């Protein structure tokens, strides 16, 4: 299992979450799930446009693009 701070660094570098506290929060909430989802989407030809938190607690939005279509993937911890 990867250390939460190592995961936070990956959320920062791979998903572009700039604020260290939010990158750490994402790592704590979602572990490797967010990174795995985005890796799969990249393999399918999608590009990450941006990330944001909806409620600063449980929901991370991945904004992705493929060709000329925009999508949002919502990761929410229940």
C-alpha positions as CSV (number, residue, x, y, z in Angstrom):
1,X,0.0,0.0,0.0
2,X,1.3,3.4,-1.0
3,X,1.9,6.1,1.7
4,X,-0.8,8.9,1.7
5,X,1.8,11.5,1.1
6,X,3.2,9.7,-1.9
7,X,-0.3,9.4,-3.3
8,X,-0.8,13.1,-2.6
9,X,2.2,13.9,-4.7
10,X,0.7,11.8,-7.5
11,X,-2.6,13.6,-7.3
12,X,-0.7,16.8,-7.6
13,X,1.5,15.8,-10.5
14,X,-0.8,13.5,-12.4
15,X,-4.2,15.1,-11.8
16,X,-3.1,18.7,-11.3
17,X,-4.5,19.3,-7.8
18,X,-2.3,22.3,-7.0
19,X,-3.3,22.9,-3.3
20,X,-1.3,20.4,-1.2
21,X,-4.1,20.0,1.4
22,X,-6.6,19.1,-1.4
23,X,-4.1,16.7,-2.9
24,X,-3.7,15.0,0.5
25,X,-7.5,15.0,1.0
26,X,-8.0,13.3,-2.3
27,X,-5.3,10.7,-1.4
28,X,-7.0,10.0,1.9
29,X,-10.5,9.8,0.5
30,X,-9.9,7.9,-2.7
31,X,-6.5,6.2,-2.4
32,X,-5.4,5.0,-5.8
33,X,-8.9,5.0,-7.2
34,X,-8.7,8.5,-8.8
35,X,-5.3,7.8,-10.3
36,X,-6.4,4.4,-11.7
37,X,-9.6,5.9,-13.2
38,X,-7.6,8.7,-14.9
39,X,-5.0,6.2,-16.2
40,X,-7.7,4.1,-17.7
41,X,-9.3,7.1,-19.3
42,X,-6.0,8.2,-20.8
43,X,-5.6,4.8,-22.3
44,X,-9.0,5.2,-23.9
45,X,-7.9,8.6,-25.4
46,X,-9.3,11.0,-22.9
47,X,-7.4,14.1,-21.7
48,X,-7.6,15.6,-18.3
49,X,-8.8,19.2,-18.5
50,X,-9.0,19.9,-14.8
51,X,-10.0,18.8,-11.3
52,X,-12.1,20.4,-8.6
53,X,-13.8,19.6,-5.3
54,X,-17.5,20.1,-5.1
55,X,-18.1,20.2,-1.4
56,X,-14.5,20.3,-0.1
57,X,-15.2,17.0,1.7
58,X,-16.3,14.1,-0.3
59,X,-16.5,14.8,-4.1
60,X,-13.7,15.2,-6.6
61,X,-14.7,16.0,-10.2
62,X,-12.4,15.0,-13.1
63,X,-13.1,17.2,-16.1
64,X,-12.1,15.2,-19.2
65,X,-12.1,15.8,-23.0
66,X,-12.1,13.4,-25.9
67,X,-12.2,14.9,-29.4
68,X,-14.6,17.9,-29.1
69,X,-16.7,16.4,-26.2
70,X,-16.4,17.4,-22.6
71,X,-17.3,15.1,-19.7
72,X,-17.2,15.2,-15.9
73,X,-16.5,12.2,-13.8
74,X,-17.6,12.5,-10.1
75,X,-15.8,10.5,-7.5
76,X,-17.7,10.7,-4.2
77,X,-16.9,8.9,-1.0
78,X,-20.1,7.7,0.7
